[in-house]
């Protein structure tokens, strides 16, 4: 009996507990199965996004039937939806880059008895987008809070179609204070249509530009070479630039004007017929009917490859094949250069008219015939000058090759004759990996040198250094005759260079640097400007400009504050 009573008491407690639990409040359960999809009302067919700007799109959730509960929903971008869009529409649009979109809010509220939610905010920019490509951003339901009785519809996506907007370069007038702005490769291709012979036209890059797949036609390749241009790179990069054009393959052809604050990355110049060849211009300045059309390059940096069969006194270089009355400052090149002919240099090939090259550096490999240098192939006019440059290049030439300048003697044979080039090579540093001969004929040749390969007694050779123990070799016959690297101090017309005793020995090797020296320590001792150079490492680097770029407070046109125009262009 007691056992029965105990059992009944336990049973009554269990029933009471169960009854209490059943009375606890439960969340409402939808009496209908919620079927939801995303939508974006009032959208353009394709939204165009201006580079540097963004647009915000309203995206909502929708119910296929009236919701009987208040629900909270979360939206997401689903990359799998891009394939669904293309399959349905027969397109081949790309999924939008992840860097181009973000939700500023992705949570929405579905009211009771409603079929549309509040709006989520999807922000879209042109980041990572390529020109002329349509992208799709598929938005769908990620989560529903308030009921488990739901599913996505058979067409759950809101599709937002976007593309990078084309901004024409004629968003400007081409003047110094209102230049044509360049955002895309299409803008670059339109430049030639905007040139006015005899009038200086101004362009300014507003973004990095990829030139992949374009074989560039130079901007000023035909006589009388009077398309005068100011090209302001704004600190931006032109990548994958290629030119194989038959006449002066390069960006400008003949640079008549100015180029500054731009980098060319992975550039390829291939000349099939020879002639002056370079990435920036075949010529920097030229003379037409006795009239000088001068050129200037400032803070221009190139990386890539230049190949040319060469040609008699035409010149091949990373920046320019041939310079004439040019001013080249604060430029650099990291290049592979190969030419079958003479006058080839890491920066320029051949100078024909009182040019000045200063505060520049090179590295890579240059391989050519004679008159080959890590910076320049040769000066052949009086008064040309090179100041405060260094080279890390490997230099290979048959003869008259050097770490800095291959030839500086007015293209004459007799370095002690009456010719007076008055060229200046001052404050330069040969820090080349290797300087060596390619000659295989077994003959004696005009000399090669660590700093200047073949110079003259009327040149100014001042405060130049070479790396201690630099890997330098003459051609085999010259080595047999005792052509050697020696220390040579400053020289000029009043204190002529003391050359070797051999018939053709007119090399300038400069002074050997101390064993513990670096390019930076030497440059500092030579007084190179710290406003131009960054001396924080063992190898100096060039400082970027103080203006330009996308700073809208900077005058968009023409020269930067620290780069005054030459009077010739005013």
C-alpha positions in Angstrom: 0.0 0.0 0.0 2.8 2.5 0.9 4.5 1.8 -2.4 1.3 2.6 -4.3 0.8 5.8 -2.4 4.4 6.9 -3.1 4.0 6.1 -6.8 0.8 8.2 -7.0 2.5 11.1 -5.3 5.4 11.0 -7.7 3.0 10.8 -10.7 1.1 13.8 -9.5 4.2 15.9 -9.1 5.3 14.9 -12.7 2.0 15.9 -14.1 2.0 19.2 -12.3 5.5 19.9 -13.6 4.6 19.1 -17.1 1.5 21.3 -16.8 3.7 24.2 -15.7 6.1 23.7 -18.6 3.2 23.7 -21.1 2.0 27.0 -19.7 5.5 28.8 -20.4 5.2 31.4 -23.2 6.4 30.2 -26.6 7.6 32.4 -29.5 5.0 32.8 -32.2 5.3 30.3 -35.1 4.3 31.4 -38.5 1.1 29.7 -39.7 2.4 29.9 -43.2 5.8 29.0 -44.7 7.7 32.2 -45.4 9.2 32.4 -48.9 11.6 35.3 -49.3 13.8 36.9 -52.0 15.9 40.0 -52.3 15.2 43.0 -54.6 16.6 46.4 -55.5 13.9 48.8 -56.7 14.6 51.7 -59.0 18.0 50.5 -60.2 19.6 51.6 -63.5 20.3 48.8 -65.9 24.0 49.2 -65.2 25.3 51.5 -62.6 28.5 53.4 -63.6 30.9 54.2 -60.8 33.4 57.0 -61.3 36.9 56.1 -60.1 37.4 57.6 -56.7 33.7 57.9 -56.0 31.0 55.5 -54.7 27.3 54.9 -54.9 24.9 53.4 -52.3 22.2 51.1 -53.4 19.0 50.3 -51.4 18.3 46.6 -51.2 15.2 45.0 -49.6 13.8 41.7 -48.7 10.4 40.6 -50.1 7.9 37.9 -49.1 5.9 36.0 -51.7 2.9 36.1 -49.4 1.9 38.5 -46.6 4.0 37.9 -43.6 1.9 37.0 -40.4 4.8 38.0 -38.1 7.3 40.7 -37.5 10.6 39.4 -38.8 14.2 40.5 -38.8 16.3 39.5 -41.8 19.9 39.7 -42.8 21.2 40.1 -46.4 24.5 39.0 -47.9 26.3 39.1 -51.2 26.6 35.6 -52.6 29.3 35.1 -55.3 27.5 31.9 -56.5 24.7 34.1 -57.8 26.9 35.5 -60.6 26.8 32.1 -62.4 23.0 32.0 -61.9 22.6 35.4 -63.5 24.7 34.5 -66.5 22.9 31.2 -67.0 19.5 33.0 -67.0 20.5 35.9 -69.1 23.0 34.4 -71.5 25.7 36.8 -70.4 29.3 36.5 -69.3 29.5 39.1 -66.6 32.1 38.9 -63.9 31.5 38.7 -60.1 32.3 42.1 -58.6 35.7 42.3 -56.9 35.3 42.0 -53.1 37.2 45.3 -52.6 34.4 47.2 -54.5 31.4 46.6 -52.3 30.4 46.6 -48.6 27.1 46.7 -46.7 26.9 49.8 -44.5 23.9 48.0 -43.0 22.6 44.6 -44.0 19.8 44.1 -41.5 16.2 44.8 -42.4 12.8 44.6 -40.7 9.8 42.8 -42.3 6.6 44.2 -40.7 3.6 42.0 -39.8 1.2 41.8 -42.7 3.8 43.3 -45.0 5.4 42.0 -48.2 8.5 44.3 -48.3 11.1 45.1 -45.7 13.0 48.2 -44.8 16.1 48.9 -46.9 19.7 47.7 -46.4 22.5 49.9 -47.7 25.0 48.5 -50.2 28.0 50.8 -50.9 29.8 50.2 -54.3 33.0 51.8 -55.5 35.2 51.2 -58.6 38.0 49.6 -56.5 39.5 46.7 -58.4 37.3 47.1 -61.5 38.7 47.0 -65.0 37.5 49.3 -67.7 34.8 48.0 -70.1 33.9 45.1 -67.9 30.3 44.7 -66.4 30.2 43.1 -63.0 27.3 41.6 -61.1 26.7 41.9 -57.3 24.2 39.1 -56.3 22.4 39.9 -53.0 20.2 37.3 -51.2 18.7 36.4 -47.8 21.3 35.1 -45.3 19.2 34.7 -42.2 15.6 35.1 -40.9 15.1 35.8 -37.2 11.6 35.2 -35.7 10.7 31.9 -37.3 12.3 28.7 -38.5 9.5 28.2 -41.0 11.0 29.9 -44.0 13.0 29.3 -47.2 14.4 31.3 -50.1 12.4 31.6 -53.3 13.4 29.9 -56.5 14.8 33.3 -57.7 16.2 34.7 -54.4 18.7 37.3 -55.8 18.7 41.0 -56.2 21.2 41.6 -59.0 23.1 44.9 -59.0 25.0 45.4 -62.3 27.9 47.8 -62.1 30.9 49.0 -64.2 33.7 51.5 -63.9 32.6 54.7 -65.5 34.5 56.1 -68.5 35.7 59.6 -67.7 36.8 61.2 -70.9 40.1 63.1 -71.0 38.3 66.1 -72.4 37.0 66.7 -68.9 39.3 69.6 -69.1 40.5 72.0 -71.8 44.1 71.0 -72.2 45.5 74.2 -70.7 48.0 74.5 -67.9 45.3 75.4 -65.4 42.7 72.9 -66.8 44.5 69.9 -68.2 42.9 66.9 -69.9 42.5 64.2 -67.2 43.5 60.6 -67.8 41.8 57.8 -65.9 41.9 54.8 -68.3 43.6 53.3 -71.3 40.8 54.6 -73.4 41.7 58.1 -72.3 45.3 57.5 -73.2 44.3 56.4 -76.7 42.4 59.5 -77.2 45.4 61.8 -76.5 46.5 61.9 -80.1 43.2 63.4 -81.2 43.5 66.2 -78.7 47.0 67.4 -79.9 47.3 70.8 -81.6 50.5 71.2 -83.7 52.6 74.1 -82.5 50.5 74.5 -79.3 51.5 73.0 -75.9 48.7 70.7 -74.7 48.6 69.6 -71.0 47.6 66.1 -69.7 47.5 64.8 -66.2 47.0 61.2 -65.0 44.4 60.8 -62.3 44.8 57.0 -61.7 47.2 54.2 -62.4 46.6 52.9 -65.9 47.1 49.4 -67.3 48.0 49.3 -71.0 47.9 45.5 -71.4 47.1 44.4 -75.0 47.7 47.8 -76.6 50.6 48.3 -79.1 51.1 52.0 -78.7 51.4 54.5 -81.6 53.8 57.4 -80.4 52.2 60.8 -79.9 54.8 62.8 -82.0 56.4 60.5 -84.5 56.1 62.5 -87.8 58.0 65.6 -89.1 58.0 68.5 -88.2 57.6 66.9 -84.7 55.6 69.9 -83.4 53.1 68.3 -81.1 54.2 70.0 -77.9 53.1 68.1 -74.8 53.2 68.5 -71.0 52.5 65.1 -69.4 52.1 65.1 -65.6 52.0 61.6 -64.3 50.7 62.8 -60.9 52.8 60.1 -59.2 50.9 57.4 -61.0 52.0 54.2 -62.9 51.5 53.2 -66.5 51.8 49.4 -66.5 52.3 46.9 -69.3 53.2 49.6 -71.9 54.3 48.2 -75.3 55.3 49.9 -78.5 56.6 48.1 -81.6 55.7 51.0 -84.0 57.9 51.2 -87.0 58.8 54.8 -86.6 60.3 55.8 -83.3 58.7 53.2 -81.0 58.2 54.8 -77.6 55.5 56.8 -75.7 56.2 60.2 -77.3 58.3 59.4 -80.4 59.9 62.8 -80.1 59.4 64.5 -76.7 58.9 68.1 -77.5 57.8 69.5 -74.1 57.8 68.0 -70.6 57.2 64.7 -68.9 57.3 64.3 -65.1 56.2 62.3 -62.1 55.3 59.1 -63.8 56.5 55.4 -63.6 56.4 53.0 -66.5 56.3 49.4 -65.1 56.8 46.2 -67.2 57.4 48.3 -70.4 58.5 46.6 -73.6 59.9 48.5 -76.6 60.9 46.4 -79.6 62.4 48.1 -82.7 62.5 46.0 -85.8 64.2 48.5 -88.1 66.6 50.3 -85.7 66.9 54.0 -85.3 66.7 55.9 -82.0 64.8 53.8 -79.4 63.6 54.3 -75.8 60.6 53.8 -73.6 59.7 57.4 -73.0 60.9 58.7 -76.4 63.1 57.8 -79.2 64.3 61.5 -79.0 64.2 63.9 -76.1 64.3 67.2 -78.1 65.4 67.5 -81.6 66.3 70.2 -84.2 64.1 70.8 -87.2 65.3 73.2 -89.8 67.7 74.7 -87.3 65.0 75.3 -84.7 65.5 73.5 -81.4 62.5 71.6 -80.1 63.7 70.9 -76.5 62.5 68.2 -74.1 62.6 67.8 -70.4 62.1 64.8 -68.1 61.8 65.0 -64.4 61.1 62.2 -61.8 60.4 59.7 -64.6 61.1 56.0 -63.6 61.0 53.1 -66.0 61.2 49.3 -65.6 61.1 46.9 -68.4 63.0 45.8 -71.6 64.3 47.6 -74.7 65.6 45.8 -77.8 66.8 47.2 -81.1 69.0 46.2 -83.9 70.5 49.7 -83.6 71.7 52.0 -86.3 74.5 54.3 -87.1 74.6 57.0 -84.3 70.9 56.6 -83.6 71.1 55.5 -79.9 69.2 53.2 -77.6 68.4 53.8 -74.0 65.8 53.1 -71.3 64.3 56.6 -71.3 65.5 58.0 -74.6 67.5 56.8 -77.6 68.8 60.2 -78.5 68.8 63.5 -76.6 69.3 67.0 -77.9 69.3 70.1 -75.8 67.5 68.0 -73.2 67.2 68.4 -69.4 66.9 65.0 -67.6 66.7 65.2 -63.8 65.8 62.8 -60.9 65.0 59.9 -63.2 65.8 56.2 -62.9 65.7 52.9 -64.9 65.7 49.3 -64.0 65.9 47.7 -67.4 67.3 45.0 -69.7 68.7 46.7 -72.9 70.1 45.0 -75.9 71.2 46.6 -79.2 73.3 45.4 -82.1 74.9 48.8 -82.6 76.6 51.6 -80.9 75.7 54.5 -78.5 73.6 52.5 -76.0 73.1 53.5 -72.3 71.1 52.6 -69.3 69.3 56.0 -69.4 70.0 57.4 -72.9 72.0 56.4 -75.9 73.3 59.4 -77.7 73.5 63.1 -77.0 73.7 65.5 -79.9 73.2 68.9 -78.4 74.4 70.3 -75.0 72.1 68.2 -72.8 72.2 68.0 -69.0 71.6 64.8 -67.0 71.6 65.0 -63.2 70.5 63.1 -60.1 69.7 59.9 -61.9 70.5 56.2 -61.4 70.2 52.9 -63.2 70.4 49.2 -62.6 69.8 46.0 -64.8 71.8 45.0 -67.8 72.9 46.8 -71.0 74.5 44.8 -73.8 75.5 46.4 -77.1 78.4 47.2 -79.5 80.7 50.1 -78.7 80.1 53.4 -76.9 78.1 51.8 -74.1 77.5 53.2 -70.6 75.5 52.4 -67.4 73.9 55.9 -67.7 74.7 57.1 -71.2 76.2 55.8 -74.4 77.9 59.0 -75.5 78.2 62.8 -75.6 79.2 64.0 -79.1 78.5 67.7 -78.7 80.3 70.4 -76.6 78.9 71.5 -73.2 76.9 68.4 -72.5 77.0 67.5 -68.8 76.3 64.8 -66.2 76.1 65.4 -62.5 75.5 63.3 -59.4 74.5 60.0 -61.0 75.2 56.4 -60.1 74.8 53.1 -61.8 74.4 49.5 -60.6 74.1 48.0 -64.1 76.0 45.2 -65.7 77.6 46.8 -68.8 78.8 44.8 -71.8 80.3 46.4 -74.9 82.9 45.6 -77.6 84.9 48.7 -76.7 84.5 52.3 -75.4 82.2 51.1 -72.7 82.0 52.2 -69.1 80.0 52.1 -65.9 78.7 55.7 -66.3 79.4 57.1 -69.8 80.8 55.2 -72.8 82.2 58.0 -75.0 82.8 61.8 -74.5 85.0 63.1 -77.3 82.8 64.7 -80.0 82.8 61.3 -81.8 86.5 62.0 -82.7 89.4 59.5 -82.8 92.2 61.7 -81.3 91.5 62.6 -77.7 94.5 65.0 -77.6 93.7 66.9 -80.8 92.2 70.3 -81.2 88.6 69.2 -80.5 87.3 70.8 -77.4 84.2 69.0 -76.1 84.1 70.7 -72.7 81.9 68.0 -71.4 81.3 67.7 -67.7 81.2 64.4 -65.7 81.1 65.4 -62.1 80.1 63.7 -58.8 79.2 60.4 -60.4 79.6 56.9 -58.8 80.3 53.7 -60.7 78.9 50.9 -58.5 78.2 48.5 -61.3 77.9 44.8 -60.8 80.2 44.1 -63.8 81.8 46.0 -66.7 83.2 43.8 -69.4 84.2 43.4 -73.1 82.3 41.5 -75.8 85.1 41.9 -78.4 86.2 38.7 -79.9 88.4 39.9 -82.8 91.7 39.9 -80.9 92.5 43.5 -81.9 93.4 46.5 -79.9 90.6 49.0 -79.5 89.9 52.5 -78.2 89.8 52.2 -74.4 87.1 51.4 -72.0 86.8 52.7 -68.4 85.1 52.4 -65.1 83.6 55.9 -65.2 84.1 57.1 -68.8 85.3 54.7 -71.5 86.8 57.2 -73.9 87.3 60.9 -72.9 89.3 63.9 -74.0 91.8 66.3 -72.5 89.3 69.2 -72.8 86.7 67.5 -70.6 86.0 68.3 -67.0 86.2 65.1 -64.9 85.6 65.9 -61.3 85.0 64.0 -58.0 83.9 60.6 -59.5 84.3 57.3 -57.7 84.2 53.6 -58.4 83.4 50.7 -56.2 86.6 49.2 -54.6 87.4 45.9 -56.4 84.8 46.5 -59.1 84.6 43.7 -61.7 86.1 45.4 -64.7 87.8 43.9 -67.8 89.2 45.3 -71.1 89.1 43.4 -74.3 91.8 40.7 -74.5 94.3 42.6 -76.6 94.1 45.7 -74.5 94.6 43.7 -71.4 97.7 42.1 -72.9 99.1 45.6 -73.7 98.7 46.7 -70.1 95.5 48.8 -70.1 94.8 48.9 -66.4 92.5 50.6 -63.9 94.2 53.4 -62.1 93.2 56.1 -59.7 92.7 59.4 -61.6 92.0 62.7 -59.8 90.2 65.7 -61.0 91.0 66.9 -64.5 90.0 69.8 -66.9 91.4 71.8 -69.7 93.9 73.5 -67.4 94.9 70.2 -65.7 94.5 67.6 -68.5 93.7 64.0 -67.6 96.8 61.8 -67.3 95.9 58.8 -69.4 97.7 55.6 -70.1 100.8 55.1 -72.3 99.1 53.0 -74.9 97.9 54.4 -78.3 94.2 54.2 -77.6 94.1 54.6 -73.8 91.9 57.5 -72.9 89.8 56.1 -70.1 88.7 57.8 -67.0 88.4 55.5 -63.9 87.9 58.0 -61.2 89.0 57.2 -57.6 88.6 53.9 -55.8 86.1 54.3 -52.9 87.2 53.2 -49.4 86.5 49.5 -48.8 83.7 50.3 -46.3 82.1 53.0 -48.4 78.5 52.8 -49.7 76.9 54.8 -52.5 75.1 56.8 -49.8 78.2 57.7 -47.9 80.0 58.8 -51.1 77.0 60.8 -52.2 76.8 62.6 -48.9 80.5 63.4 -49.1 79.9 64.8 -52.6 77.2 67.1 -51.4 74.3 65.5 -53.2 71.0 67.2 -52.3 68.9 65.6 -49.6 65.9 67.4 -51.0 66.3 65.1 -54.1 67.7 62.0 -52.5 66.7 59.8 -49.6 69.8 58.7 -47.8 68.2 56.3 -45.3 69.8 53.2 -46.9 73.2 52.2 -48.3 71.9 52.9 -51.8 70.2 56.3 -52.2 66.7 56.5 -53.6 64.9 59.4 -55.3 62.3 61.2 -53.3 58.8 61.5 -54.7 57.4 64.9 -55.7 55.8 67.4 -53.3 52.7 67.9 -55.3 50.5 66.2 -57.9 48.7 63.0 -57.2 45.0 63.1 -56.5 45.2 66.0 -54.0 42.4 68.2 -55.3 43.8 71.2 -53.5 46.8 71.1 -55.9 46.6 73.0 -59.1 45.7 70.3 -61.6 47.6 71.7 -64.5 51.2 71.8 -65.6 54.3 71.8 -63.5 54.6 71.0 -59.8 55.7 73.7 -57.4 59.3 72.6 -57.3 59.7 72.1 -61.1 59.7 75.5 -62.8 59.2 75.6 -66.5 62.0 76.3 -68.9 61.6 79.8 -70.5 61.5 78.1 -73.8 58.0 76.8 -73.1 56.5 80.0 -71.7 
